[in-house]
Amino acid sequence: MTDAPAPEVQDRLLSRCSAGEVGAFAEVYRLFGRGLFGTALRMLGNREEAEDAVHEAFLSFHRRAGSLPDVSLLPWLRRVVANECIDRIRRRARWQTSEIEESNLAAAPEAPAGLRIDLERAVLRLPAGARTVFVLHDVEGFRHEEVAQMLGITEGGSKSQLFRARELLRARLQERPEDAP
Amino acid sequence: MNGHGPDGPHDRRFDDDDRPTGALRAAIEDWKAAAPPPLAELEQRILASLRAGAGRGRARVPRRLSPLLARRGVRWMAAAAAVLLAVLGLAELDVLPLGLHSRAITPRRILVADALRAAEQAEQQHAAAIAELERAAAPILAQAGDPGLPAAKAAQLLAYRDRLRALDSAIAEVKSILEQNPGHAGVRTVLLAAYMDKTQLLREVLALEKGARS
């Protein structure tokens, strides 16, 4: 994630956004867009969906910018993006259309070698609940309390899903690639 | 800003003691550092949607239509529908020509005179480029009726012709709205997107001919 600008800079930006200045939203996007997209991509595993999630998050930001409570801009945006991704994951499950497509990562031009791709693949193979908790907590840095609130589960549930995710990941990262199904 | 309100997630990351360690943490950091950027078009799409007022419940500017048109034939209908939806959404919510509402258009969303002139010039340039492309593409599209043409080729040309007609119809509708509300930035954004997609489609038609020759 891009280093966040100083809080006072974020405050000023937020004030300009609250006043409806589109240029201020453009600055927010340039500062945080890439990081927010990264969050969405890790949660959804699909570029197009991740872009749509960031798009929707900015529309939500625009809609609420004039009436936001006392918030920190970047953490608030990250939360909005995460919530948008959670909604999308739930819709997928509801319609049973698709699980995260591994091909999306395999075909990415930036597809790396080594541990990262192993981790990406291993994360993709996690059960949806464990995967979402793992990404939110271990990758995106949300606390169990926040994860629980976002997912509508208990903190204990979040911890238990995370434990399960880590166990599976550790086991899968130790597998040789040719052992993987 | 304190980051502790109900809408403000905690800003201090990794501050509980249940955090990944060792190789797993290193792999996570590596994964995050290597995240690819979004497509450059995303910023334009977001800003166009904001200018169109989509954040306040109005129609969104759709994902760029041309890649969809190029990728999957069936999606052209969705693309044309998205343009129409945007138009109808704007008309329904606060554009006046359909006579549904009497609310005034808010000043913030009205283009000032200079910006309006610039937008009109840009549209004229697009329209001129499209007219030229249409002239060049007309004989190619006309081959669709040639009984000697292989069926696959004829179907491809007919599909392009249908897509172009759908876009023409959307463009005509947008223009009719603009005649009554020339300063509406959101509608102008939709028109520009439709022009860009038509340009792309016509280029694809011309590329078909080039491909056939080579």
Contacts between the chains, C-beta under 8 A, distances in Angstrom:
chain1	res1	chain2	res2	distance
A	1	B	32	7.1
A	7	B	1	5.8
A	10	B	1	7.0
A	11	B	1	5.9
A	14	B	1	7.8
A	20	B	108	6.3
A	22	B	47	6.2
A	22	B	50	5.4
A	22	B	51	5.9
A	25	B	46	7.5
A	25	B	47	6.9
A	25	B	50	5.6
A	26	B	43	7.1
A	26	B	47	5.7
A	29	B	43	5.4
A	29	B	46	6.1
A	29	B	47	7.6
A	30	B	43	7.4
A	33	B	38	6.5
A	33	B	42	7.2
A	33	B	43	6.5
A	34	B	35	7.4
A	34	B	37	5.1
A	34	B	38	6.8
A	35	B	35	7.9
A	37	B	35	7.4
A	37	B	37	6.9
A	37	B	38	4.1
A	37	B	42	7.3
A	38	B	32	6.5
A	38	B	35	3.4
A	41	B	35	6.3
A	41	B	36	7.4
A	42	B	31	7.2
A	42	B	32	7.5
A	42	B	35	7.2
A	47	B	36	7.8
A	47	B	38	7.8
A	47	B	39	7.8
A	48	B	63	7.5
A	50	B	38	7.3
A	51	B	38	5.4
A	51	B	39	6.6
A	51	B	42	5.0
A	51	B	63	7.6
A	52	B	63	7.4
A	54	B	38	6.6
A	54	B	42	6.6
A	54	B	46	7.5
A	55	B	42	6.8
A	55	B	45	6.1
A	55	B	46	5.5
A	55	B	49	6.8
A	55	B	60	7.5
A	58	B	46	4.7
A	58	B	49	7.7
A	58	B	50	7.1
A	58	B	55	7.4
A	59	B	46	7.7
A	59	B	49	6.0
A	59	B	50	7.3
A	59	B	54	5.4
A	59	B	55	4.2
A	59	B	60	7.0
A	60	B	55	7.2
A	61	B	55	7.4
A	62	B	50	5.1
A	62	B	54	7.9
A	62	B	55	2.9
A	62	B	56	7.3
A	63	B	55	4.4
A	63	B	56	5.7
A	63	B	57	7.5
A	68	B	7	6.7
A	69	B	5	4.5
A	69	B	6	7.0
A	69	B	7	5.4
A	69	B	8	7.1
A	70	B	1	6.0
A	70	B	2	5.7
A	70	B	5	5.3
A	70	B	8	7.0
A	71	B	1	6.4
A	71	B	3	6.7
A	71	B	5	5.7
A	71	B	7	5.3
A	71	B	8	3.8
A	72	B	1	4.9
A	72	B	2	7.4
A	72	B	3	3.7
A	72	B	8	5.5
A	72	B	9	7.9
A	72	B	11	4.9
A	73	B	1	7.4
A	74	B	11	7.6
A	75	B	3	5.6
A	75	B	8	6.2
A	75	B	9	4.4
A	75	B	10	6.8
A	75	B	11	4.7
A	76	B	7	6.1
A	76	B	8	5.5
A	76	B	9	6.7
A	78	B	9	6.7
A	79	B	7	7.6
A	79	B	8	7.9
A	79	B	9	4.3
A	108	B	36	6.4
A	109	B	36	7.8
A	110	B	34	6.6
A	110	B	36	4.5
A	112	B	34	5.6
A	115	B	23	7.5
A	115	B	26	7.4
A	115	B	27	4.7
A	115	B	30	6.1
A	116	B	27	6.4
A	116	B	30	4.7
A	116	B	31	4.8
A	116	B	34	5.7
A	118	B	27	7.3
A	119	B	24	7.9
A	119	B	27	4.3
A	119	B	28	6.9
A	119	B	30	7.7
A	119	B	31	5.4
A	120	B	31	6.3
A	137	B	18	7.8
A	138	B	19	7.1
A	138	B	20	4.7
A	138	B	24	7.5
A	138	B	28	6.1
A	139	B	28	5.4
A	139	B	31	7.2
A	139	B	32	6.6
A	141	B	13	3.3
A	141	B	14	5.5
A	142	B	9	6.6
A	142	B	10	7.7
A	143	B	10	5.7
A	143	B	15	7.4
A	143	B	16	5.6
A	144	B	16	6.9
A	144	B	18	6.9
A	146	B	9	5.4
A	146	B	10	6.4
A	159	B	18	7.0
A	162	B	18	7.3
A	166	B	20	7.1
A	166	B	24	6.9
A	169	B	24	6.6
A	170	B	24	6.8
A	173	B	23	7.3
A	173	B	24	7.5
A	173	B	27	7.2
